[in-house]
């Protein structure tokens, strides 16, 4: 799930949120999941390691090497990390 969606939603930029959400819906081919994450990250039906990564990146706007090692160890792929940081 793209961090840019959550970040733009967090900043309440309607245009940015809609644009990034449209890209995510097309990329993931799962509009229901994208909308659920936008609605409430904590209750969305996503893998817990992905939720933890998105939570950290969205709220702290930073990730360090130790953070990346932890999410990799929790089962998040390098591709998922790159996608979330895009």
N, C-alpha and C positions, 0 to 999 in steps of 0.2 A: 504494500500500500504506500503510495507516494506521500512522503512527509510534506511536500508542498501543499497538498490538499488540507492537511490538518493545520499547517502553519497559516495558510490563508484564511481558513475558517476561524482559527483562534484570533486572528487579527480583524475578523469581521469584514474582510474585503469581499463583497458579494461577487464581483466580476471575477476575481482571482479564484475564489472557491469554486464557482461554476466552471471556469475554464479547466482548472486542474482536475476537478471531479469528472468532467467529460473525457479527459485523456485517460484517467484511471479506469473508468467504466469500459472504454474501448480496449485498453491494454489487458485488463483482467477478465473481460467478458463476464463480469458479475456485478451488475448495477446494484443488486440487493445488498451485497457485502460492502461495496463502496459507500452506499447510503447509510448502512448501519454503522460503519466506522465514523462517518461524518456526524451522525446523530449522537452516538455515545460510544466512544472508544472502549470504555470499561465493560460494556455489555455486548459489544459486537462479537459475532461468532468467528473469531480469528484465533490463530494459534497464540498461546500465551507468550512464547519468546518474541513473536512479532509485536504483540501488544506492548510488552515491556520496552522494546526498542523504540516503538513509535511514541510511547509515553515519555521516555527520556528525551528523545530528540525534539519532541513538540514543546515540552515544558522547559527544558534547559537550553535548547537551541545550540547544543554542543555535544560532541562525542569525542572521547579520547581513546587511545590505544587499548587501555584496560577495559573500557566499555565495549569495544568491538570484540575483544577476546571473550568477554563474558557472553555476549549474544551469540557468537559463533559456537561457544561451548554449549549453549542452551539449545542449539539446533537451527539457528537462523543461517541461511546460506549467504555467501558473499554477494550473490546476485540480489538477494532480498535487501541486504544492507545498502548496496549501491542504488537500488531502486528507491529505497526510503530516503536516501540522502539527495536524490535528484531534484 
